[in-house]
């Protein structure tokens, strides 16, 4: 029997349910869940162990399209770093977001995976 392992990084815009999803996947309350935007300020890791596999989930801050101050820029850096070490990127959105709100983050995906020299 072979053991499999991987990293799943959960990304998306603020308040789309990334933390709620991670908590459900891990089965523990790892991330804060609140209606207040930008509660997650850095990456939070949750690990699921099983006899045949191990999955490390990473809850990231919500990506801010136009950061207004240094903390938001720093939080966006956590999201950019999540692109680099993921085996799987799990992009979370909600039905109320417009496509143009998500466009910048989707463009970052495309650039990351098509430009070998990309560094945000």
DSSP file (Angstrom, degrees, kcal/mol; ACC not computed):
  #  RESIDUE AA STRUCTURE BP1 BP2  ACC     N-H-->O    O-->H-N    N-H-->O    O-->H-N    TCO  KAPPA ALPHA  PHI   PSI    X-CA   Y-CA   Z-CA
    1    1 A X              0   0    0      0, 0.0     2,-0.3     0, 0.0     0, 0.0   0.000 360.0 360.0 360.0 134.0    0.0    0.0    0.0
    2    2 A X        -     0   0    0     50,-0.0     2,-0.5     0, 0.0     0, 0.0  -0.760 360.0-135.8-101.2 146.8    1.4    3.4   -0.9
    3    3 A X        -     0   0    0     -2,-0.3     2,-0.3    50,-0.0    50,-0.2  -0.850  19.5-159.4 -99.8 132.8    1.0    6.5    1.2
    4    4 A X  E     +a   53   0A   0     48,-2.4    50,-1.8    -2,-0.5     2,-0.3  -0.861  11.5 177.5-113.8 147.9    0.0    9.8   -0.6
    5    5 A X  E     +a   54   0A   0     -2,-0.3     2,-0.3    48,-0.2    50,-0.2  -0.987   5.6 157.5-146.3 153.1    0.5   13.3    0.6
    6    6 A X  E     -a   55   0A   0     48,-1.5    50,-2.7    -2,-0.3     2,-0.5  -0.990  35.6-110.9-169.5 166.4   -0.1   16.8   -0.7
    7    7 A X  E     -a   56   0A   0     -2,-0.3    80,-2.0    48,-0.2    81,-1.9  -0.919  22.4-170.3-109.2 128.0   -0.7   20.5   -0.1
    8    8 A X  E     -ab  57  88A   0     48,-2.8    50,-2.3    -2,-0.5     2,-0.6  -0.969   7.7-162.1-118.7 113.9   -4.1   22.1   -0.8
    9    9 A X  E     -ab  58  89A   0     79,-2.5    81,-3.0    -2,-0.5     2,-0.6  -0.862   7.7-148.4-102.2 124.6   -4.1   25.9   -0.6
   10   10 A X  E     +ab  59  90A   0     48,-3.2    50,-1.4    -2,-0.6     2,-0.3  -0.810  27.7 168.3 -95.7 118.7   -7.5   27.5   -0.3
   11   11 A X  E     + b   0  91A   0     79,-2.4    81,-3.0    -2,-0.6     2,-0.3  -0.855   9.7 114.6-130.0 163.1   -7.6   31.0   -1.9
   12   12 A X  E     - b   0  92A   0     49,-0.4    51,-2.4    -2,-0.3    81,-0.1  -0.932  61.2 -54.9 161.7-179.0  -10.2   33.5   -2.9
   13   13 A X  B >  S-d   63   0B   0     79,-0.5     3,-0.6    49,-0.3     5,-0.2  -0.267  76.0 -67.7 -76.1 169.4  -11.4   37.0   -2.3
   14   14 A X  T 3  S+     0   0    0     49,-0.6    -1,-0.2     1,-0.2    23,-0.1  -0.249 112.5  10.4 -60.8 146.2  -12.4   38.2    1.3
   15   15 A X  T 3  S+     0   0    0     21,-0.1    -1,-0.2     1,-0.1    22,-0.1   0.838  82.5 123.1  58.3  43.2  -15.5   36.6    2.9
   16   16 A X  S <  S-     0   0    0     -3,-0.6    77,-0.1    76,-0.1    -1,-0.1   0.473  88.5 -92.6-107.8  -4.7  -16.2   33.8    0.5
   17   17 A X  S  > S+     0   0    0     75,-0.1     4,-2.5    77,-0.0     5,-0.2   0.647  78.0 138.1 106.5  17.8  -16.1   31.0    3.0
   18   18 A X  H  > S+     0   0    0     -5,-0.2     4,-2.4     2,-0.2     5,-0.2   0.930  79.0  43.7 -60.9 -46.7  -12.4   29.9    2.8
   19   19 A X  H  > S+     0   0    0      2,-0.2     4,-2.6     1,-0.2    12,-0.3   0.899 113.0  51.6 -67.5 -40.9  -12.1   29.5    6.6
   20   20 A X  H  > S+     0   0    0      1,-0.2     4,-1.9     2,-0.2    -1,-0.2   0.919 111.5  48.2 -60.7 -43.8  -15.5   27.8    6.9
   21   21 A X  H  X S+     0   0    0     -4,-2.5     4,-2.6     2,-0.2    -2,-0.2   0.928 111.0  49.7 -63.4 -46.0  -14.5   25.3    4.2
   22   22 A X  H  X S+     0   0    0     -4,-2.4     4,-2.7     1,-0.2     5,-0.3   0.939 109.5  51.1 -60.5 -46.1  -11.1   24.6    5.8
   23   23 A X  H  X>S+     0   0    0     -4,-2.6     4,-2.0     1,-0.2     5,-0.8   0.893 112.1  47.8 -57.9 -39.8  -12.7   23.9    9.2
   24   24 A X  H  <5S+     0   0    0     -4,-1.9    -1,-0.2    -5,-0.2    -2,-0.2   0.905 113.0  47.6 -67.9 -41.6  -15.1   21.5    7.6
   25   25 A X  H  <5S+     0   0    0     -4,-2.6    -2,-0.2     1,-0.2    -1,-0.2   0.882 118.2  40.3 -67.4 -38.4  -12.4   19.7    5.7
   26   26 A X  H  <5S-     0   0    0     -4,-2.7    -1,-0.2     2,-0.2    -2,-0.2   0.779 101.6-133.0 -81.8 -27.9  -10.1   19.4    8.7
   27   27 A X  T  <5S+     0   0    0     -4,-2.0     2,-0.3    -5,-0.3    -3,-0.2   0.621  75.9  84.4  83.9  12.8  -13.0   18.6   11.1
   28   28 A X  S   <S-     0   0    0     -5,-0.8     2,-1.4    -6,-0.2    -1,-0.3  -0.945  90.2-103.2-139.9 158.8  -11.7   21.1   13.7
   29   29 A X        +     0   0    0     -2,-0.3    -9,-0.1     1,-0.2     3,-0.1  -0.702  58.6 145.9 -86.7  91.9  -12.1   24.8   14.2
   30   30 A X        +     0   0    0     -2,-1.4     2,-0.3   -11,-0.2    -1,-0.2   0.812  58.7  47.1 -92.7 -39.0   -8.7   25.9   13.0
   31   31 A X  S    S-     0   0    0    -12,-0.3     2,-0.2    -3,-0.3    -1,-0.1  -0.776  88.8-106.1-110.3 149.9   -9.7   29.3   11.4
   32   32 A X        -     0   0    0     -2,-0.3     2,-0.5     7,-0.1   -13,-0.1  -0.519  30.0-156.1 -71.2 137.1  -11.8   32.1   12.8
   33   33 A X        +     0   0    0     -2,-0.2     2,-0.3   -14,-0.1    -1,-0.0  -0.971  32.5 135.5-119.3 118.8  -15.2   32.3   11.2
   34   34 A X        -     0   0    0     -2,-0.5     5,-0.2     2,-0.2   -19,-0.1  -0.984  61.4-118.7-155.7 153.2  -16.9   35.7   11.3
   35   35 A X  S    S+     0   0    0     -2,-0.3     2,-0.3     2,-0.1    -1,-0.0   0.685  85.5 104.7 -68.5 -15.6  -18.8   38.0    9.0
   36   36 A X  S >  S-     0   0    0      1,-0.1     3,-0.6     2,-0.0    -2,-0.2  -0.505  76.4-122.8 -69.6 127.7  -16.1   40.6    9.5
   37   37 A X  T 3  S+     0   0    0     -2,-0.3    -1,-0.1     1,-0.2    -2,-0.1  -0.307  86.1  23.0 -68.7 153.1  -13.8   40.8    6.4
   38   38 A X  T 3  S+     0   0    0      1,-0.1    -1,-0.2     2,-0.0    23,-0.1   0.815  71.1 138.7  63.2  37.0  -10.1   40.2    6.6
   39   39 A X    <   +     0   0    0     -3,-0.6     2,-0.7    -5,-0.2    -2,-0.1   0.878  58.6  70.9 -75.1 -39.0  -10.1   38.2    9.8
   40   40 A X        +     0   0    0      1,-0.2    22,-0.3    20,-0.1     3,-0.1  -0.708  59.1 171.0 -80.0 116.9   -7.5   35.8    8.5
   41   41 A X        +     0   0    0     -2,-0.7     2,-0.3    20,-0.1    -1,-0.2   0.564  62.2  14.5-106.3 -12.1   -4.3   37.8    8.4
   42   42 A X  S    S-     0   0    0     17,-0.1     2,-0.2    36,-0.1    -1,-0.1  -0.910  98.1 -67.6-149.7 174.8   -1.8   35.0    7.6
   43   43 A X        -     0   0    0     -2,-0.3     2,-0.5    17,-0.1    17,-0.2  -0.478  42.9-159.4 -72.4 138.2   -1.8   31.4    6.4
   44   44 A X  E     -C   59   0A   0     15,-2.3    15,-3.0    -2,-0.2     2,-0.4  -0.981   8.1-148.2-119.8 128.3   -3.3   28.9    8.7
   45   45 A X  E     -C   58   0A   0     -2,-0.5     2,-0.4    13,-0.2    13,-0.2  -0.775  15.2-179.1-101.1 140.1   -2.4   25.2    8.3
   46   46 A X  E     -C   57   0A   0     11,-2.5    11,-3.5    -2,-0.4     2,-0.4  -0.999  13.1-152.5-134.5 134.8   -4.7   22.2    9.0
   47   47 A X  E     -C   56   0A   0     -2,-0.4     2,-0.6     9,-0.2     9,-0.2  -0.908   6.2-162.8-115.8 132.9   -3.6   18.6    8.6
   48   48 A X  E     -C   55   0A   0      7,-2.9     7,-2.4    -2,-0.4     2,-0.4  -0.964  14.0-166.8-111.4 118.8   -5.8   15.6    7.8
   49   49 A X  E     +C   54   0A   0     -2,-0.6     2,-0.3     5,-0.2     5,-0.2  -0.871  13.2 164.5-107.6 138.9   -4.1   12.3    8.5
   50   50 A X        -     0   0    0      3,-2.5     3,-0.1    -2,-0.4    -2,-0.0  -0.932  51.1-102.0-142.4 164.4   -5.4    9.0    7.3
   51   51 A X  S    S+     0   0    0     -2,-0.3     3,-0.1     1,-0.2    -1,-0.1   0.861 122.0  29.5 -56.5 -37.5   -3.8    5.5    7.0
   52   52 A X  S    S+     0   0    0      1,-0.1   -48,-2.4   -49,-0.1     2,-0.3   0.558 126.5  18.8-102.6 -11.0   -3.4    6.0    3.3
   53   53 A X  E     -a    4   0A   0    -50,-0.2    -3,-2.5    -3,-0.1     2,-0.3  -0.975  49.7-151.2-154.9 165.1   -2.9    9.7    2.9
   54   54 A X  E     -aC   5  49A   0    -50,-1.8   -48,-1.5    -2,-0.3     2,-0.4  -0.981  14.2-169.4-140.6 131.7   -2.1   13.0    4.5
   55   55 A X  E     -aC   6  48A   0     -7,-2.4    -7,-2.9    -2,-0.3     2,-0.7  -0.987   8.8-156.9-123.5 128.8   -3.4   16.4    3.2
   56   56 A X  E     -aC   7  47A   0    -50,-2.7   -48,-2.8    -2,-0.4     2,-0.4  -0.925  14.4-161.2-103.9 114.6   -2.1   19.7    4.5
   57   57 A X  E     -aC   8  46A   0    -11,-3.5   -11,-2.5    -2,-0.7     2,-0.5  -0.766   1.7-159.9 -95.5 141.0   -4.8   22.4    4.0
   58   58 A X  E     -aC   9  45A   0    -50,-2.3   -48,-3.2    -2,-0.4     2,-0.6  -0.969   3.3-157.7-125.0 115.3   -3.7   26.1    4.0
   59   59 A X  E     -aC  10  44A   0    -15,-3.0   -15,-2.3    -2,-0.5     2,-0.2  -0.819  19.9-165.0 -89.5 124.1   -6.3   28.8    4.6
   60   60 A X        -     0   0    0    -50,-1.4   -20,-0.1    -2,-0.6   -17,-0.1  -0.703  25.0 -94.3-108.7 159.6   -5.1   32.1    3.2
   61   61 A X        -     0   0    0     14,-0.3   -49,-0.4    -2,-0.2     2,-0.2  -0.289  54.5 -88.6 -62.4 157.3   -6.2   35.7    3.7
   62   62 A X        -     0   0    0    -22,-0.3     2,-0.3   -51,-0.1   -49,-0.3  -0.510  46.6-113.0 -68.2 135.8   -8.7   37.1    1.2
   63   63 A X  B     -d   13   0B   0    -51,-2.4     2,-0.6    -2,-0.2   -49,-0.6  -0.562  24.7-148.7 -75.4 128.6   -7.0   38.6   -1.8
   64   64 A X    >   -     0   0    0     -2,-0.3     3,-0.5     8,-0.3    12,-0.0  -0.876   1.7-154.8 -99.8 119.7   -7.5   42.4   -2.0
   65   65 A X  T 3  S+     0   0    0     -2,-0.6     2,-0.4     1,-0.3    -1,-0.1   0.875  90.8  22.0 -62.9 -38.8   -7.5   43.7   -5.6
   66   66 A X  T 3  S-     0   0    0      0, 0.0    -1,-0.3     0, 0.0     7,-0.1  -0.740  84.7-151.3-131.1  84.4   -6.4   47.2   -4.7
   67   67 A X    <   -     0   0    0     -3,-0.5     3,-0.1    -2,-0.4    -4,-0.0  -0.303   7.1-165.3 -60.1 135.3   -4.6   47.1   -1.3
   68   68 A X        +     0   0    0      1,-0.1     2,-0.3    -2,-0.0    -1,-0.1   0.648  67.0  17.6 -96.8 -18.2   -5.0   50.4    0.5
   69   69 A X  S >> S-     0   0    0      1,-0.1     4,-1.7     0, 0.0     3,-0.5  -0.938  86.7 -92.0-150.7 171.8   -2.3   49.9    3.2
   70   70 A X  H 3> S+     0   0    0     -2,-0.3     4,-2.6     1,-0.2     5,-0.2   0.811 117.2  57.9 -60.0 -37.1    0.8   47.8    4.0
   71   71 A X  H 3> S+     0   0    0      1,-0.2     4,-2.4     2,-0.2    -1,-0.2   0.914 107.1  48.8 -61.1 -42.4   -1.1   45.1    6.0
   72   72 A X  H <> S+     0   0    0     -3,-0.5     4,-2.1     2,-0.2    -8,-0.3   0.891 110.7  50.7 -64.9 -38.6   -3.3   44.3    3.0
   73   73 A X  H  X S+     0   0    0     -4,-1.7     4,-1.6     2,-0.2    -2,-0.2   0.918 110.4  50.0 -62.8 -43.2   -0.2   44.1    0.8
   74   74 A X  H  X S+     0   0    0     -4,-2.6     4,-1.2     1,-0.2    -2,-0.2   0.900 109.7  50.6 -61.7 -41.9    1.4   41.7    3.3
   75   75 A X  H  X S+     0   0    0     -4,-2.4     4,-1.3     1,-0.2   -14,-0.3   0.875 107.1  54.0 -65.9 -36.9   -1.8   39.6    3.3
   76   76 A X  H  X S+     0   0    0     -4,-2.1     4,-2.4     1,-0.2    -1,-0.2   0.843 101.7  60.2 -63.7 -32.8   -1.7   39.5   -0.5
   77   77 A X  H  X S+     0   0    0     -4,-1.6     4,-2.5     1,-0.2    -1,-0.2   0.868  99.9  55.4 -63.2 -35.9    1.9   38.2   -0.3
   78   78 A X  H  X S+     0   0    0     -4,-1.2     4,-1.4    -3,-0.2    -1,-0.2   0.893 108.8  48.0 -61.9 -38.7    0.6   35.2    1.7
   79   79 A X  H  X S+     0   0    0     -4,-1.3     4,-0.9     2,-0.2     3,-0.2   0.932 110.6  50.2 -67.3 -45.5   -1.8   34.4   -1.2
   80   80 A X  H >X S+     0   0    0     -4,-2.4     3,-0.8     1,-0.2     4,-0.7   0.893 109.5  51.9 -60.1 -39.8    1.0   34.8   -3.8
   81   81 A X  H >X S+     0   0    0     -4,-2.5     4,-1.2     1,-0.2     3,-0.6   0.822  99.5  64.5 -65.6 -30.2    3.2   32.5   -1.8
   82   82 A X  H 3< S+     0   0    0     -4,-1.4     4,-0.4     1,-0.2    -1,-0.2   0.794  94.6  60.4 -64.1 -27.2    0.3   29.9   -1.7
   83   83 A X  H << S+     0   0    0     -4,-0.9     3,-0.5    -3,-0.8    -1,-0.2   0.870 102.9  52.7 -63.9 -35.8    0.7   29.6   -5.5
   84   84 A X  H << S+     0   0    0     -4,-0.7    -2,-0.2    -3,-0.6    -1,-0.2   0.838 114.2  34.8 -75.4 -35.9    4.2   28.4   -5.2
   85   85 A X  S  < S+     0   0    0     -4,-1.2     2,-0.3     3,-0.0    -1,-0.2   0.222  90.5 113.2-109.2  16.5    3.9   25.5   -2.7
   86   86 A X        -     0   0    0     -3,-0.5     3,-0.2    -4,-0.4   -78,-0.2  -0.685  42.3-172.7 -91.9 138.9    0.5   24.1   -3.7
   87   87 A X  S    S+     0   0    0    -80,-2.0     2,-0.4     1,-0.4   -79,-0.2   0.740  91.9  19.1 -84.1 -33.3   -0.1   20.7   -5.2
   88   88 A X  E    S-b    8   0A   0    -81,-1.9   -79,-2.5    -3,-0.1     2,-0.6  -0.999  70.2-153.1-137.2 132.0   -3.7   21.9   -5.6
   89   89 A X  E     -b    9   0A   0     -2,-0.4     2,-0.7   -81,-0.2   -79,-0.2  -0.932  10.7-159.1-101.5 124.7   -5.1   25.4   -5.5
   90   90 A X  E     -b   10   0A   0    -81,-3.0   -79,-2.4    -2,-0.6     2,-0.7  -0.895   6.9-158.6-107.1 104.9   -8.7   25.5   -4.4
   91   91 A X  E     -b   11   0A   0     -2,-0.7     2,-0.4   -81,-0.2   -79,-0.2  -0.753   8.5-163.0 -90.3 115.4  -10.3   28.7   -5.6
   92   92 A X  E     +b   12   0A   0    -81,-3.0   -79,-0.5    -2,-0.7     2,-0.3  -0.825  18.1 157.5-103.5 135.3  -13.4   29.6   -3.5
   93   93 A X        -     0   0    0     -2,-0.4     2,-0.3   -81,-0.1   -78,-0.0  -0.865  28.1-131.8-140.4 174.1  -16.0   32.1   -4.6
   94   94 A X    >   -     0   0    0     -2,-0.3     3,-1.4     1,-0.0   -77,-0.0  -0.910  27.8-109.9-130.7 165.4  -19.6   32.8   -3.9
   95   95 A X  T 3  S+     0   0    0     -2,-0.3    -1,-0.0     1,-0.3     0, 0.0   0.630 112.0  61.7 -70.3 -12.0  -22.6   33.5   -6.2
   96   96 A X  T 3  S+     0   0    0      2,-0.1    -1,-0.3     0, 0.0     2,-0.3   0.613  82.1  96.6 -90.1 -12.2  -22.7   37.1   -5.2
   97   97 A X  S <  S-     0   0    0     -3,-1.4     2,-0.2     1,-0.1    -4,-0.0  -0.559  72.0-131.0 -79.1 140.1  -19.3   38.0   -6.6
   98   98 A X    >>  -     0   0    0     -2,-0.3     4,-1.0     1,-0.1     3,-0.9  -0.584  19.7-116.7 -86.3 153.1  -19.1   39.5  -10.0
   99   99 A X  H >> S+     0   0    0      1,-0.3     4,-0.9    -2,-0.2     3,-0.7   0.864 114.1  58.2 -57.4 -38.6  -16.6   38.1  -12.5
  100  100 A X  H 34 S+     0   0    0      1,-0.2     4,-0.5     2,-0.2    -1,-0.3   0.795  99.6  58.9 -66.4 -26.3  -14.7   41.4  -12.7
  101  101 A X  H <4 S+     0   0    0     -3,-0.9     4,-0.3     1,-0.2    -1,-0.2   0.834 112.7  39.1 -67.4 -31.4  -14.1   41.3   -8.9
  102  102 A X  H <X S+     0   0    0     -4,-1.0     4,-2.3    -3,-0.7     5,-0.2   0.547  91.0  93.8 -93.8  -9.9  -12.3   37.9   -9.4
  103  103 A X  H  X S+     0   0    0     -4,-0.9     4,-2.5     1,-0.2     5,-0.2   0.862  82.0  51.3 -56.8 -43.6  -10.5   38.8  -12.6
  104  104 A X  H  > S+     0   0    0     -4,-0.5     4,-2.0     1,-0.2    -1,-0.2   0.916 111.6  47.1 -63.9 -43.0   -7.2   40.0  -11.1
  105  105 A X  H  > S+     0   0    0     -4,-0.3     4,-1.9    -3,-0.2    -1,-0.2   0.897 112.1  50.4 -65.8 -40.1   -6.8   36.9   -9.0
  106  106 A X  H  X S+     0   0    0     -4,-2.3     4,-2.4     1,-0.2    -2,-0.2   0.895 108.6  52.7 -64.1 -39.7   -7.6   34.7  -11.9
  107  107 A X  H  X S+     0   0    0     -4,-2.5     4,-2.7    -5,-0.2    -2,-0.2   0.878 105.7  54.2 -63.9 -37.0   -5.0   36.6  -14.0
  108  108 A X  H  X S+     0   0    0     -4,-2.0     4,-2.6     2,-0.2    -1,-0.2   0.904 107.7  51.3 -61.8 -40.7   -2.4   36.0  -11.2
  109  109 A X  H  X S+     0   0    0     -4,-1.9     4,-2.2     2,-0.2    -2,-0.2   0.967 111.6  46.5 -56.0 -53.7   -3.2   32.2  -11.5
  110  110 A X  H  X S+     0   0    0     -4,-2.4     4,-1.0     1,-0.2     5,-0.2   0.914 113.7  47.6 -58.6 -45.7   -2.7   32.3  -15.3
  111  111 A X  H >X S+     0   0    0     -4,-2.7     4,-2.2     1,-0.2     3,-0.6   0.912 110.4  52.9 -63.0 -42.9    0.5   34.3  -15.0
  112  112 A X  H 3< S+     0   0    0     -4,-2.6    -1,-0.2     1,-0.2    -2,-0.2   0.896 116.1  38.5 -59.2 -42.0    1.9   32.0  -12.3
  113  113 A X  H 3< S+     0   0    0     -4,-2.2    -1,-0.2    -5,-0.2    -2,-0.2   0.447 123.1  38.6 -96.9   0.1    1.4   28.9  -14.3
  114  114 A X  H << S+     0   0    0     -4,-1.0     2,-0.6    -3,-0.6    -2,-0.2   0.572 106.3  64.4-118.5 -16.5    2.3   30.1  -17.8
  115  115 A X    ><  -     0   0    0     -4,-2.2     3,-1.8    -5,-0.2    -1,-0.2  -0.919  60.9-164.8-111.5 107.7    5.3   32.4  -17.0
  116  116 A X  T 3  S+     0   0    0     -2,-0.6    -1,-0.1     1,-0.3    -4,-0.0   0.701  90.8  51.8 -65.9 -17.9    8.3   30.5  -15.6
  117  117 A X  T 3  S+     0   0    0      2,-0.0    -1,-0.3     0, 0.0    -5,-0.1   0.283  80.2 136.1 -99.1   9.9    9.9   33.7  -14.4
  118  118 A X    <   +     0   0    0     -3,-1.8     2,-0.3    -7,-0.2    -6,-0.0  -0.336  18.3 160.9 -63.3 133.6    6.8   35.0  -12.5
  119  119 A X              0   0    0     -2,-0.1    -2,-0.0     1,-0.0    -3,-0.0  -0.791 360.0 360.0-152.1 109.1    7.4   36.4   -9.1
  120  120 A X              0   0    0     -2,-0.3   -40,-0.1   -40,-0.1   -39,-0.1   0.451 360.0 360.0 -81.7 360.0    4.8   38.7   -7.5
